[in-house]
Structure formats: C-alpha cells, structure tokens
Amino acid sequence: MQHAIDYTPYEGIEVTGWPVMTVKGGRVVMRDWTVQAEPGSGSYLPIAPYDLIRPTGALPDGFDASQFA
C-alpha cells in the first residue's frame, strides 16, 4: 500500500517563478513543458481530498475573478 505525504517544505513561503522541470526517481520526466518520460512509467496514487483543498468561499485579498468574465 502506498501513502501520499501531505507536506511541503515550501508551505507558507512566497516565491517568484514557475517550475520548468519535474524529476521522479532521479530521472527528468518533464522539462520546459515537454514530457520526457516513457508512457506507462508513472503510477496513479488515489487519495481522498483533505480539508485544506476544499473550497471555503473566501477570496484572497478580496480578489473576485468574476469581474473579468
């Protein structure tokens, strides 16, 4: 049985930038928006949603995207 880890060392840290590479098991699987991995090399790990990702209806700093629709 596999378990997902619900932790990131970056939680609460404000950063600038965007990921340009993903590494899995020491191998590059995505670089510059291009998949490098072989089909079937990944695995799906089903996990139940946790409370922190459930919508709360709160808008960050009062931002409302509907004004741009």
Order of alpha helices (4+ residues) and beta strands (2+ residues): beta-beta-beta
